[in-house]
Amino acid sequence: MRPPLCFVCGLSPHDLPGDRGSSGFTLVHFALDVQERAAQEARDRDGWVGHPVNAEWFCGAHADTARAHADLHWRKALSVLAAHGDA
Ligand SMILES: [Zn+2]
């Protein structure tokens, strides 16, 4: 699992004052296609502990937007959210 770093704006807990730390960050999981889901389930059975391809961190300002796209395939969702960050 990667440390928190907002996918949209690049904010990390180090950028926040005081001890708010990672509590202000949300890990959002997006949809996988059938093949990806099968591969992930196989890795899970093997005890794999890496960072899921379909999960990204979002800061408090972007978590709601990210969750609103959570039912999209992760590739599509992340391209939409990346464009959102440029706006
Ligand atoms: Zn953000």
PDB file of the backbone (N, CA, C, O) and the ligand in Angstrom, with CONECT records:
HET     ZN  A 101       1
ATOM      1  N   MET A   1       0.840  -1.206   0.000  1.00  0.00           N
ATOM      2  CA  MET A   1       0.000   0.000   0.000  1.00  0.00           C
ATOM      3  C   MET A   1       0.872   1.252   0.000  1.00  0.00           C
ATOM      4  O   MET A   1       1.799   1.376   0.800  1.00  0.00           O
ATOM      5  N   ARG A   2       0.568   2.161  -0.892  1.00  0.00           N
ATOM      6  CA  ARG A   2       1.341   3.403  -0.929  1.00  0.00           C
ATOM      7  C   ARG A   2       0.891   4.348   0.183  1.00  0.00           C
ATOM      8  O   ARG A   2      -0.246   4.252   0.645  1.00  0.00           O
ATOM      9  N   PRO A   3       1.769   5.267   0.625  1.00  0.00           N
ATOM     10  CA  PRO A   3       1.356   6.271   1.612  1.00  0.00           C
ATOM     11  C   PRO A   3       0.391   7.249   0.971  1.00  0.00           C
ATOM     12  O   PRO A   3       0.373   7.392  -0.252  1.00  0.00           O
ATOM     13  N   PRO A   4      -0.421   7.934   1.793  1.00  0.00           N
ATOM     14  CA  PRO A   4      -1.415   8.862   1.247  1.00  0.00           C
ATOM     15  C   PRO A   4      -0.776   9.971   0.420  1.00  0.00           C
ATOM     16  O   PRO A   4       0.200  10.601   0.828  1.00  0.00           O
ATOM     17  N   LEU A   5      -1.365  10.189  -0.764  1.00  0.00           N
ATOM     18  CA  LEU A   5      -0.959  11.286  -1.641  1.00  0.00           C
ATOM     19  C   LEU A   5      -2.138  11.510  -2.576  1.00  0.00           C
ATOM     20  O   LEU A   5      -2.479  10.629  -3.366  1.00  0.00           O
ATOM     21  N   CYS A   6      -2.765  12.685  -2.493  1.00  0.00           N
ATOM     22  CA  CYS A   6      -3.987  12.893  -3.263  1.00  0.00           C
ATOM     23  C   CYS A   6      -3.720  12.748  -4.753  1.00  0.00           C
ATOM     24  O   CYS A   6      -2.823  13.391  -5.298  1.00  0.00           O
ATOM     25  N   PHE A   7      -4.521  11.883  -5.421  1.00  0.00           N
ATOM     26  CA  PHE A   7      -4.349  11.639  -6.840  1.00  0.00           C
ATOM     27  C   PHE A   7      -4.638  12.903  -7.653  1.00  0.00           C
ATOM     28  O   PHE A   7      -4.021  13.122  -8.695  1.00  0.00           O
ATOM     29  N   VAL A   8      -5.576  13.739  -7.180  1.00  0.00           N
ATOM     30  CA  VAL A   8      -5.994  14.905  -7.959  1.00  0.00           C
ATOM     31  C   VAL A   8      -5.005  16.062  -7.801  1.00  0.00           C
ATOM     32  O   VAL A   8      -4.533  16.611  -8.796  1.00  0.00           O
ATOM     33  N   CYS A   9      -4.689  16.438  -6.557  1.00  0.00           N
ATOM     34  CA  CYS A   9      -3.898  17.653  -6.330  1.00  0.00           C
ATOM     35  C   CYS A   9      -2.495  17.379  -5.808  1.00  0.00           C
ATOM     36  O   CYS A   9      -1.682  18.299  -5.719  1.00  0.00           O
ATOM     37  N   GLY A  10      -2.193  16.113  -5.456  1.00  0.00           N
ATOM     38  CA  GLY A  10      -0.845  15.792  -5.008  1.00  0.00           C
ATOM     39  C   GLY A  10      -0.575  16.144  -3.551  1.00  0.00           C
ATOM     40  O   GLY A  10       0.563  16.051  -3.091  1.00  0.00           O
ATOM     41  N   LEU A  11      -1.611  16.547  -2.826  1.00  0.00           N
ATOM     42  CA  LEU A  11      -1.450  16.869  -1.402  1.00  0.00           C
ATOM     43  C   LEU A  11      -1.039  15.611  -0.631  1.00  0.00           C
ATOM     44  O   LEU A  11      -1.560  14.527  -0.893  1.00  0.00           O
ATOM     45  N   SER A  12      -0.111  15.752   0.312  1.00  0.00           N
ATOM     46  CA  SER A  12       0.261  14.641   1.185  1.00  0.00           C
ATOM     47  C   SER A  12       0.089  15.079   2.633  1.00  0.00           C
ATOM     48  O   SER A  12      -0.015  16.277   2.898  1.00  0.00           O
ATOM     49  N   PRO A  13       0.056  14.129   3.589  1.00  0.00           N
ATOM     50  CA  PRO A  13      -0.123  14.504   5.007  1.00  0.00           C
ATOM     51  C   PRO A  13       0.935  15.497   5.475  1.00  0.00           C
ATOM     52  O   PRO A  13       0.684  16.275   6.395  1.00  0.00           O
ATOM     53  N   HIS A  14       2.106  15.482   4.857  1.00  0.00           N
ATOM     54  CA  HIS A  14       3.163  16.414   5.249  1.00  0.00           C
ATOM     55  C   HIS A  14       2.759  17.858   4.962  1.00  0.00           C
ATOM     56  O   HIS A  14       3.299  18.791   5.556  1.00  0.00           O
ATOM     57  N   ASP A  15       1.798  18.036   4.041  1.00  0.00           N
ATOM     58  CA  ASP A  15       1.369  19.384   3.661  1.00  0.00           C
ATOM     59  C   ASP A  15       0.332  19.944   4.625  1.00  0.00           C
ATOM     60  O   ASP A  15       0.011  21.132   4.580  1.00  0.00           O
ATOM     61  N   LEU A  16      -0.193  19.079   5.503  1.00  0.00           N
ATOM     62  CA  LEU A  16      -1.239  19.513   6.421  1.00  0.00           C
ATOM     63  C   LEU A  16      -0.641  19.929   7.759  1.00  0.00           C
ATOM     64  O   LEU A  16       0.309  19.309   8.237  1.00  0.00           O
ATOM     65  N   PRO A  17      -1.192  20.971   8.360  1.00  0.00           N
ATOM     66  CA  PRO A  17      -0.670  21.435   9.644  1.00  0.00           C
ATOM     67  C   PRO A  17      -1.033  20.496  10.784  1.00  0.00           C
ATOM     68  O   PRO A  17      -2.030  19.778  10.707  1.00  0.00           O
ATOM     69  N   GLY A  18      -0.231  20.500  11.837  1.00  0.00           N
ATOM     70  CA  GLY A  18      -0.551  19.761  13.051  1.00  0.00           C
ATOM     71  C   GLY A  18      -0.595  18.265  12.844  1.00  0.00           C
ATOM     72  O   GLY A  18       0.166  17.710  12.052  1.00  0.00           O
ATOM     73  N   ASP A  19      -1.510  17.606  13.578  1.00  0.00           N
ATOM     74  CA  ASP A  19      -1.542  16.146  13.578  1.00  0.00           C
ATOM     75  C   ASP A  19      -2.731  15.599  12.787  1.00  0.00           C
ATOM     76  O   ASP A  19      -3.168  14.473  13.024  1.00  0.00           O
ATOM     77  N   ARG A  20      -3.255  16.396  11.847  1.00  0.00           N
ATOM     78  CA  ARG A  20      -4.362  15.882  11.027  1.00  0.00           C
ATOM     79  C   ARG A  20      -3.890  14.676  10.235  1.00  0.00           C
ATOM     80  O   ARG A  20      -4.615  13.695  10.065  1.00  0.00           O
ATOM     81  N   GLY A  21      -2.656  14.772   9.754  1.00  0.00           N
ATOM     82  CA  GLY A  21      -2.003  13.617   9.129  1.00  0.00           C
ATOM     83  C   GLY A  21      -2.864  12.885   8.131  1.00  0.00           C
ATOM     84  O   GLY A  21      -3.616  13.492   7.369  1.00  0.00           O
ATOM     85  N   SER A  22      -2.743  11.561   8.144  1.00  0.00           N
ATOM     86  CA  SER A  22      -3.416  10.757   7.132  1.00  0.00           C
ATOM     87  C   SER A  22      -4.909  10.630   7.393  1.00  0.00           C
ATOM     88  O   SER A  22      -5.624  10.075   6.558  1.00  0.00           O
ATOM     89  N   SER A  23      -5.415  11.136   8.546  1.00  0.00           N
ATOM     90  CA  SER A  23      -6.842  11.009   8.829  1.00  0.00           C
ATOM     91  C   SER A  23      -7.673  11.803   7.821  1.00  0.00           C
ATOM     92  O   SER A  23      -8.854  11.510   7.632  1.00  0.00           O
ATOM     93  N   GLY A  24      -7.075  12.796   7.178  1.00  0.00           N
ATOM     94  CA  GLY A  24      -7.799  13.583   6.193  1.00  0.00           C
ATOM     95  C   GLY A  24      -7.822  12.954   4.821  1.00  0.00           C
ATOM     96  O   GLY A  24      -8.371  13.531   3.883  1.00  0.00           O
ATOM     97  N   PHE A  25      -7.229  11.770   4.688  1.00  0.00           N
ATOM     98  CA  PHE A  25      -7.125  11.130   3.382  1.00  0.00           C
ATOM     99  C   PHE A  25      -8.002   9.890   3.309  1.00  0.00           C
ATOM    100  O   PHE A  25      -8.159   9.163   4.290  1.00  0.00           O
ATOM    101  N   THR A  26      -8.572   9.661   2.123  1.00  0.00           N
ATOM    102  CA  THR A  26      -9.463   8.530   1.916  1.00  0.00           C
ATOM    103  C   THR A  26      -8.935   7.688   0.768  1.00  0.00           C
ATOM    104  O   THR A  26      -8.578   8.213  -0.286  1.00  0.00           O
ATOM    105  N   LEU A  27      -8.889   6.367   0.979  1.00  0.00           N
ATOM    106  CA  LEU A  27      -8.523   5.455  -0.100  1.00  0.00           C
ATOM    107  C   LEU A  27      -9.807   5.037  -0.811  1.00  0.00           C
ATOM    108  O   LEU A  27     -10.679   4.414  -0.205  1.00  0.00           O
ATOM    109  N   VAL A  28      -9.924   5.380  -2.097  1.00  0.00           N
ATOM    110  CA  VAL A  28     -11.125   5.060  -2.860  1.00  0.00           C
ATOM    111  C   VAL A  28     -10.801   3.941  -3.846  1.00  0.00           C
ATOM    112  O   VAL A  28      -9.813   3.999  -4.578  1.00  0.00           O
ATOM    113  N   HIS A  29     -11.671   2.908  -3.846  1.00  0.00           N
ATOM    114  CA  HIS A  29     -11.526   1.798  -4.787  1.00  0.00           C
ATOM    115  C   HIS A  29     -12.479   1.998  -5.950  1.00  0.00           C
ATOM    116  O   HIS A  29     -13.658   2.293  -5.748  1.00  0.00           O
ATOM    117  N   PHE A  30     -11.974   1.840  -7.171  1.00  0.00           N
ATOM    118  CA  PHE A  30     -12.782   1.959  -8.376  1.00  0.00           C
ATOM    119  C   PHE A  30     -13.040   0.572  -8.947  1.00  0.00           C
ATOM    120  O   PHE A  30     -12.465  -0.419  -8.496  1.00  0.00           O
ATOM    121  N   ALA A  31     -13.918   0.519  -9.949  1.00  0.00           N
ATOM    122  CA  ALA A  31     -14.312  -0.770 -10.510  1.00  0.00           C
ATOM    123  C   ALA A  31     -13.173  -1.400 -11.319  1.00  0.00           C
ATOM    124  O   ALA A  31     -12.349  -0.708 -11.915  1.00  0.00           O
ATOM    125  N   LEU A  32     -13.158  -2.735 -11.319  1.00  0.00           N
ATOM    126  CA  LEU A  32     -12.223  -3.519 -12.129  1.00  0.00           C
ATOM    127  C   LEU A  32     -13.002  -4.212 -13.231  1.00  0.00           C
ATOM    128  O   LEU A  32     -14.195  -4.473 -13.073  1.00  0.00           O
ATOM    129  N   ASP A  33     -12.343  -4.518 -14.354  1.00  0.00           N
ATOM    130  CA  ASP A  33     -13.024  -5.365 -15.321  1.00  0.00           C
ATOM    131  C   ASP A  33     -12.887  -6.821 -14.861  1.00  0.00           C
ATOM    132  O   ASP A  33     -12.199  -7.113 -13.883  1.00  0.00           O
ATOM    133  N   VAL A  34     -13.553  -7.727 -15.581  1.00  0.00           N
ATOM    134  CA  VAL A  34     -13.647  -9.119 -15.119  1.00  0.00           C
ATOM    135  C   VAL A  34     -12.272  -9.754 -14.974  1.00  0.00           C
ATOM    136  O   VAL A  34     -11.997 -10.431 -13.984  1.00  0.00           O
ATOM    137  N   GLN A  35     -11.402  -9.535 -15.971  1.00  0.00           N
ATOM    138  CA  GLN A  35     -10.057 -10.118 -15.936  1.00  0.00           C
ATOM    139  C   GLN A  35      -9.242  -9.580 -14.769  1.00  0.00           C
ATOM    140  O   GLN A  35      -8.558 -10.330 -14.074  1.00  0.00           O
ATOM    141  N   GLU A  36      -9.326  -8.267 -14.565  1.00  0.00           N
ATOM    142  CA  GLU A  36      -8.558  -7.655 -13.480  1.00  0.00           C
ATOM    143  C   GLU A  36      -9.035  -8.151 -12.127  1.00  0.00           C
ATOM    144  O   GLU A  36      -8.232  -8.396 -11.226  1.00  0.00           O
ATOM    145  N   ARG A  37     -10.364  -8.300 -11.987  1.00  0.00           N
ATOM    146  CA  ARG A  37     -10.910  -8.774 -10.719  1.00  0.00           C
ATOM    147  C   ARG A  37     -10.415 -10.199 -10.422  1.00  0.00           C
ATOM    148  O   ARG A  37     -10.062 -10.523  -9.288  1.00  0.00           O
ATOM    149  N   ALA A  38     -10.398 -11.028 -11.450  1.00  0.00           N
ATOM    150  CA  ALA A  38      -9.931 -12.408 -11.258  1.00  0.00           C
ATOM    151  C   ALA A  38      -8.460 -12.421 -10.857  1.00  0.00           C
ATOM    152  O   ALA A  38      -8.056 -13.185  -9.979  1.00  0.00           O
ATOM    153  N   ALA A  39      -7.655 -11.565 -11.509  1.00  0.00           N
ATOM    154  CA  ALA A  39      -6.223 -11.511 -11.199  1.00  0.00           C
ATOM    155  C   ALA A  39      -6.009 -11.021  -9.768  1.00  0.00           C
ATOM    156  O   ALA A  39      -5.148 -11.521  -9.045  1.00  0.00           O
ATOM    157  N   GLN A  40      -6.814 -10.028  -9.377  1.00  0.00           N
ATOM    158  CA  GLN A  40      -6.667  -9.474  -8.026  1.00  0.00           C
ATOM    159  C   GLN A  40      -7.063 -10.501  -6.974  1.00  0.00           C
ATOM    160  O   GLN A  40      -6.413 -10.622  -5.935  1.00  0.00           O
ATOM    161  N   GLU A  41      -8.138 -11.243  -7.250  1.00  0.00           N
ATOM    162  CA  GLU A  41      -8.575 -12.244  -6.285  1.00  0.00           C
ATOM    163  C   GLU A  41      -7.533 -13.351  -6.145  1.00  0.00           C
ATOM    164  O   GLU A  41      -7.339 -13.897  -5.059  1.00  0.00           O
ATOM    165  N   ALA A  42      -6.866 -13.677  -7.252  1.00  0.00           N
ATOM    166  CA  ALA A  42      -5.805 -14.683  -7.201  1.00  0.00           C
ATOM    167  C   ALA A  42      -4.646 -14.185  -6.349  1.00  0.00           C
ATOM    168  O   ALA A  42      -4.083 -14.931  -5.548  1.00  0.00           O
ATOM    169  N   ARG A  43      -4.291 -12.891  -6.536  1.00  0.00           N
ATOM    170  CA  ARG A  43      -3.204 -12.316  -5.729  1.00  0.00           C
ATOM    171  C   ARG A  43      -3.578 -12.284  -4.251  1.00  0.00           C
ATOM    172  O   ARG A  43      -2.752 -12.565  -3.383  1.00  0.00           O
ATOM    173  N   ASP A  44      -4.851 -11.932  -3.976  1.00  0.00           N
ATOM    174  CA  ASP A  44      -5.295 -11.879  -2.585  1.00  0.00           C
ATOM    175  C   ASP A  44      -5.161 -13.245  -1.926  1.00  0.00           C
ATOM    176  O   ASP A  44      -4.760 -13.353  -0.767  1.00  0.00           O
ATOM    177  N   ARG A  45      -5.502 -14.290  -2.682  1.00  0.00           N
ATOM    178  CA  ARG A  45      -5.403 -15.653  -2.132  1.00  0.00           C
ATOM    179  C   ARG A  45      -3.964 -16.010  -1.810  1.00  0.00           C
ATOM    180  O   ARG A  45      -3.694 -16.796  -0.903  1.00  0.00           O
ATOM    181  N   ASP A  46      -3.024 -15.413  -2.578  1.00  0.00           N
ATOM    182  CA  ASP A  46      -1.602 -15.675  -2.349  1.00  0.00           C
ATOM    183  C   ASP A  46      -1.038 -14.823  -1.219  1.00  0.00           C
ATOM    184  O   ASP A  46       0.143 -14.933  -0.890  1.00  0.00           O
ATOM    185  N   GLY A  47      -1.874 -13.973  -0.622  1.00  0.00           N
ATOM    186  CA  GLY A  47      -1.406 -13.137   0.469  1.00  0.00           C
ATOM    187  C   GLY A  47      -0.677 -11.890   0.003  1.00  0.00           C
ATOM    188  O   GLY A  47       0.138 -11.329   0.735  1.00  0.00           O
ATOM    189  N   TRP A  48      -0.976 -11.451  -1.234  1.00  0.00           N
ATOM    190  CA  TRP A  48      -0.340 -10.264  -1.818  1.00  0.00           C
ATOM    191  C   TRP A  48      -0.739  -9.013  -1.044  1.00  0.00           C
ATOM    192  O   TRP A  48      -1.915  -8.822  -0.733  1.00  0.00           O
ATOM    193  N   VAL A  49       0.245  -8.153  -0.729  1.00  0.00           N
ATOM    194  CA  VAL A  49      -0.056  -6.966   0.064  1.00  0.00           C
ATOM    195  C   VAL A  49       0.361  -5.678  -0.637  1.00  0.00           C
ATOM    196  O   VAL A  49       0.558  -4.655   0.019  1.00  0.00           O
ATOM    197  N   GLY A  50       0.498  -5.713  -1.964  1.00  0.00           N
ATOM    198  CA  GLY A  50       0.876  -4.507  -2.701  1.00  0.00           C
ATOM    199  C   GLY A  50      -0.278  -3.533  -2.818  1.00  0.00           C
ATOM    200  O   GLY A  50      -1.339  -3.725  -2.224  1.00  0.00           O
ATOM    201  N   HIS A  51      -0.050  -2.474  -3.601  1.00  0.00           N
ATOM    202  CA  HIS A  51      -1.092  -1.462  -3.765  1.00  0.00           C
ATOM    203  C   HIS A  51      -2.001  -1.870  -4.920  1.00  0.00           C
ATOM    204  O   HIS A  51      -1.527  -2.077  -6.037  1.00  0.00           O
ATOM    205  N   PRO A  52      -3.326  -1.990  -4.656  1.00  0.00           N
ATOM    206  CA  PRO A  52      -4.252  -2.393  -5.721  1.00  0.00           C
ATOM    207  C   PRO A  52      -4.229  -1.391  -6.870  1.00  0.00           C
ATOM    208  O   PRO A  52      -4.136  -0.185  -6.641  1.00  0.00           O
ATOM    209  N   VAL A  53      -4.313  -1.881  -8.098  1.00  0.00           N
ATOM    210  CA  VAL A  53      -4.257  -1.017  -9.269  1.00  0.00           C
ATOM    211  C   VAL A  53      -5.452  -0.070  -9.318  1.00  0.00           C
ATOM    212  O   VAL A  53      -5.380   1.003  -9.918  1.00  0.00           O
ATOM    213  N   ASN A  54      -6.559  -0.478  -8.679  1.00  0.00           N
ATOM    214  CA  ASN A  54      -7.799   0.296  -8.788  1.00  0.00           C
ATOM    215  C   ASN A  54      -8.062   1.169  -7.568  1.00  0.00           C
ATOM    216  O   ASN A  54      -9.180   1.657  -7.398  1.00  0.00           O
ATOM    217  N   ALA A  55      -7.053   1.380  -6.710  1.00  0.00           N
ATOM    218  CA  ALA A  55      -7.253   2.193  -5.514  1.00  0.00           C
ATOM    219  C   ALA A  55      -6.315   3.396  -5.526  1.00  0.00           C
ATOM    220  O   ALA A  55      -5.132   3.267  -5.843  1.00  0.00           O
ATOM    221  N   GLU A  56      -6.844   4.549  -5.183  1.00  0.00           N
ATOM    222  CA  GLU A  56      -6.025   5.754  -5.081  1.00  0.00           C
ATOM    223  C   GLU A  56      -6.427   6.538  -3.842  1.00  0.00           C
ATOM    224  O   GLU A  56      -7.553   6.427  -3.357  1.00  0.00           O
ATOM    225  N   TRP A  57      -5.484   7.335  -3.335  1.00  0.00           N
ATOM    226  CA  TRP A  57      -5.743   8.202  -2.186  1.00  0.00           C
ATOM    227  C   TRP A  57      -6.294   9.541  -2.661  1.00  0.00           C
ATOM    228  O   TRP A  57      -5.935  10.040  -3.728  1.00  0.00           O
ATOM    229  N   PHE A  58      -7.188  10.115  -1.828  1.00  0.00           N
ATOM    230  CA  PHE A  58      -7.728  11.448  -2.113  1.00  0.00           C
ATOM    231  C   PHE A  58      -7.762  12.248  -0.819  1.00  0.00           C
ATOM    232  O   PHE A  58      -8.052  11.716   0.253  1.00  0.00           O
ATOM    233  N   CYS A  59      -7.456  13.557  -0.943  1.00  0.00           N
ATOM    234  CA  CYS A  59      -7.514  14.426   0.224  1.00  0.00           C
ATOM    235  C   CYS A  59      -8.973  14.754   0.537  1.00  0.00           C
ATOM    236  O   CYS A  59      -9.870  14.384  -0.220  1.00  0.00           O
ATOM    237  N   GLY A  60      -9.209  15.445   1.645  1.00  0.00           N
ATOM    238  CA  GLY A  60     -10.570  15.775   2.050  1.00  0.00           C
ATOM    239  C   GLY A  60     -11.327  16.573   1.008  1.00  0.00           C
ATOM    240  O   GLY A  60     -12.545  16.444   0.884  1.00  0.00           O
ATOM    241  N   ALA A  61     -10.610  17.401   0.256  1.00  0.00           N
ATOM    242  CA  ALA A  61     -11.267  18.250  -0.733  1.00  0.00           C
ATOM    243  C   ALA A  61     -11.705  17.466  -1.967  1.00  0.00           C
ATOM    244  O   ALA A  61     -12.602  17.904  -2.688  1.00  0.00           O
ATOM    245  N   HIS A  62     -11.083  16.310  -2.220  1.00  0.00           N
ATOM    246  CA  HIS A  62     -11.356  15.567  -3.456  1.00  0.00           C
ATOM    247  C   HIS A  62     -11.977  14.199  -3.226  1.00  0.00           C
ATOM    248  O   HIS A  62     -12.325  13.511  -4.187  1.00  0.00           O
ATOM    249  N   ALA A  63     -12.124  13.789  -1.960  1.00  0.00           N
ATOM    250  CA  ALA A  63     -12.634  12.446  -1.671  1.00  0.00           C
ATOM    251  C   ALA A  63     -14.072  12.262  -2.167  1.00  0.00           C
ATOM    252  O   ALA A  63     -14.420  11.208  -2.699  1.00  0.00           O
ATOM    253  N   ASP A  64     -14.914  13.305  -1.988  1.00  0.00           N
ATOM    254  CA  ASP A  64     -16.309  13.174  -2.413  1.00  0.00           C
ATOM    255  C   ASP A  64     -16.407  13.019  -3.923  1.00  0.00           C
ATOM    256  O   ASP A  64     -17.174  12.194  -4.420  1.00  0.00           O
ATOM    257  N   THR A  65     -15.621  13.822  -4.659  1.00  0.00           N
ATOM    258  CA  THR A  65     -15.604  13.714  -6.118  1.00  0.00           C
ATOM    259  C   THR A  65     -15.136  12.331  -6.544  1.00  0.00           C
ATOM    260  O   THR A  65     -15.691  11.733  -7.466  1.00  0.00           O
ATOM    261  N   ALA A  66     -14.122  11.832  -5.875  1.00  0.00           N
ATOM    262  CA  ALA A  66     -13.591  10.511  -6.210  1.00  0.00           C
ATOM    263  C   ALA A  66     -14.641   9.424  -5.971  1.00  0.00           C
ATOM    264  O   ALA A  66     -14.846   8.549  -6.812  1.00  0.00           O
ATOM    265  N   ARG A  67     -15.313   9.493  -4.795  1.00  0.00           N
ATOM    266  CA  ARG A  67     -16.330   8.482  -4.482  1.00  0.00           C
ATOM    267  C   ARG A  67     -17.484   8.521  -5.476  1.00  0.00           C
ATOM    268  O   ARG A  67     -18.104   7.495  -5.759  1.00  0.00           O
ATOM    269  N   ALA A  68     -17.771   9.718  -6.006  1.00  0.00           N
ATOM    270  CA  ALA A  68     -18.854   9.846  -6.982  1.00  0.00           C
ATOM    271  C   ALA A  68     -18.535   9.099  -8.280  1.00  0.00           C
ATOM    272  O   ALA A  68     -19.434   8.797  -9.064  1.00  0.00           O
ATOM    273  N   HIS A  69     -17.251   8.805  -8.502  1.00  0.00           N
ATOM    274  CA  HIS A  69     -16.820   8.101  -9.714  1.00  0.00           C
ATOM    275  C   HIS A  69     -16.417   6.653  -9.428  1.00  0.00           C
ATOM    276  O   HIS A  69     -15.884   5.973 -10.304  1.00  0.00           O
ATOM    277  N   ALA A  70     -16.670   6.180  -8.205  1.00  0.00           N
ATOM    278  CA  ALA A  70     -16.156   4.881  -7.789  1.00  0.00           C
ATOM    279  C   ALA A  70     -16.783   3.714  -8.547  1.00  0.00           C
ATOM    280  O   ALA A  70     -16.235   2.611  -8.558  1.00  0.00           O
ATOM    281  N   ASP A  71     -17.944   3.959  -9.189  1.00  0.00           N
ATOM    282  CA  ASP A  71     -18.580   2.862  -9.928  1.00  0.00           C
ATOM    283  C   ASP A  71     -18.061   2.765 -11.360  1.00  0.00           C
ATOM    284  O   ASP A  71     -18.427   1.846 -12.093  1.00  0.00           O
ATOM    285  N   LEU A  72     -17.214   3.705 -11.760  1.00  0.00           N
ATOM    286  CA  LEU A  72     -16.584   3.642 -13.079  1.00  0.00           C
ATOM    287  C   LEU A  72     -15.372   2.715 -13.025  1.00  0.00           C
ATOM    288  O   LEU A  72     -14.791   2.493 -11.963  1.00  0.00           O
ATOM    289  N   HIS A  73     -14.997   2.170 -14.209  1.00  0.00           N
ATOM    290  CA  HIS A  73     -13.736   1.438 -14.271  1.00  0.00           C
ATOM    291  C   HIS A  73     -12.608   2.389 -13.880  1.00  0.00           C
ATOM    292  O   HIS A  73     -12.639   3.571 -14.221  1.00  0.00           O
ATOM    293  N   TRP A  74     -11.597   1.861 -13.150  1.00  0.00           N
ATOM    294  CA  TRP A  74     -10.567   2.747 -12.573  1.00  0.00           C
ATOM    295  C   TRP A  74      -9.842   3.573 -13.628  1.00  0.00           C
ATOM    296  O   TRP A  74      -9.475   4.720 -13.371  1.00  0.00           O
ATOM    297  N   ARG A  75      -9.628   2.992 -14.837  1.00  0.00           N
ATOM    298  CA  ARG A  75      -8.912   3.734 -15.869  1.00  0.00           C
ATOM    299  C   ARG A  75      -9.706   4.972 -16.296  1.00  0.00           C
ATOM    300  O   ARG A  75      -9.158   6.063 -16.457  1.00  0.00           O
ATOM    301  N   LYS A  76     -11.021   4.764 -16.473  1.00  0.00           N
ATOM    302  CA  LYS A  76     -11.909   5.845 -16.869  1.00  0.00           C
ATOM    303  C   LYS A  76     -12.043   6.864 -15.728  1.00  0.00           C
ATOM    304  O   LYS A  76     -11.960   8.073 -15.947  1.00  0.00           O
ATOM    305  N   ALA A  77     -12.248   6.361 -14.530  1.00  0.00           N
ATOM    306  CA  ALA A  77     -12.435   7.242 -13.376  1.00  0.00           C
ATOM    307  C   ALA A  77     -11.206   8.128 -13.154  1.00  0.00           C
ATOM    308  O   ALA A  77     -11.331   9.324 -12.895  1.00  0.00           O
ATOM    309  N   LEU A  78     -10.017   7.524 -13.260  1.00  0.00           N
ATOM    310  CA  LEU A  78      -8.804   8.299 -12.997  1.00  0.00           C
ATOM    311  C   LEU A  78      -8.548   9.320 -14.089  1.00  0.00           C
ATOM    312  O   LEU A  78      -7.996  10.385 -13.813  1.00  0.00           O
ATOM    313  N   SER A  79      -8.939   9.021 -15.332  1.00  0.00           N
ATOM    314  CA  SER A  79      -8.750  10.020 -16.393  1.00  0.00           C
ATOM    315  C   SER A  79      -9.707  11.190 -16.177  1.00  0.00           C
ATOM    316  O   SER A  79      -9.345  12.342 -16.413  1.00  0.00           O
ATOM    317  N   VAL A  80     -10.943  10.891 -15.722  1.00  0.00           N
ATOM    318  CA  VAL A  80     -11.899  11.959 -15.422  1.00  0.00           C
ATOM    319  C   VAL A  80     -11.396  12.797 -14.248  1.00  0.00           C
ATOM    320  O   VAL A  80     -11.446  14.026 -14.290  1.00  0.00           O
ATOM    321  N   LEU A  81     -10.911  12.128 -13.203  1.00  0.00           N
ATOM    322  CA  LEU A  81     -10.458  12.842 -12.010  1.00  0.00           C
ATOM    323  C   LEU A  81      -9.183  13.637 -12.276  1.00  0.00           C
ATOM    324  O   LEU A  81      -8.989  14.711 -11.706  1.00  0.00           O
ATOM    325  N   ALA A  82      -8.310  13.112 -13.144  1.00  0.00           N
ATOM    326  CA  ALA A  82      -7.092  13.862 -13.491  1.00  0.00           C
ATOM    327  C   ALA A  82      -7.471  15.151 -14.212  1.00  0.00           C
ATOM    328  O   ALA A  82      -6.861  16.194 -13.980  1.00  0.00           O
ATOM    329  N   ALA A  83      -8.468  15.085 -15.081  1.00  0.00           N
ATOM    330  CA  ALA A  83      -8.925  16.278 -15.796  1.00  0.00           C
ATOM    331  C   ALA A  83      -9.563  17.253 -14.804  1.00  0.00           C
ATOM    332  O   ALA A  83      -9.433  18.469 -14.945  1.00  0.00           O
ATOM    333  N   HIS A  84     -10.252  16.705 -13.802  1.00  0.00           N
ATOM    334  CA  HIS A  84     -10.860  17.525 -12.767  1.00  0.00           C
ATOM    335  C   HIS A  84      -9.791  18.344 -12.035  1.00  0.00           C
ATOM    336  O   HIS A  84     -10.028  19.500 -11.686  1.00  0.00           O
ATOM    337  N   GLY A  85      -8.621  17.751 -11.805  1.00  0.00           N
ATOM    338  CA  GLY A  85      -7.542  18.438 -11.109  1.00  0.00           C
ATOM    339  C   GLY A  85      -6.979  19.599 -11.899  1.00  0.00           C
ATOM    340  O   GLY A  85      -6.447  20.544 -11.316  1.00  0.00           O
ATOM    341  N   ASP A  86      -7.089  19.544 -13.225  1.00  0.00           N
ATOM    342  CA  ASP A  86      -6.574  20.617 -14.069  1.00  0.00           C
ATOM    343  C   ASP A  86      -7.525  21.784 -14.148  1.00  0.00           C
ATOM    344  O   ASP A  86      -7.134  22.887 -14.533  1.00  0.00           O
ATOM    345  N   ALA A  87      -8.802  21.545 -13.777  1.00  0.00           N
ATOM    346  CA  ALA A  87      -9.828  22.572 -13.953  1.00  0.00           C
ATOM    347  C   ALA A  87      -9.597  23.732 -12.976  1.00  0.00           C
ATOM    348  O   ALA A  87     -10.362  24.697 -12.972  1.00  0.00           O
TER     349      ALA A  87
HETATM  350 ZN    ZN A 101      -6.740  16.677  -3.372  1.00  0.00          ZN2+
END
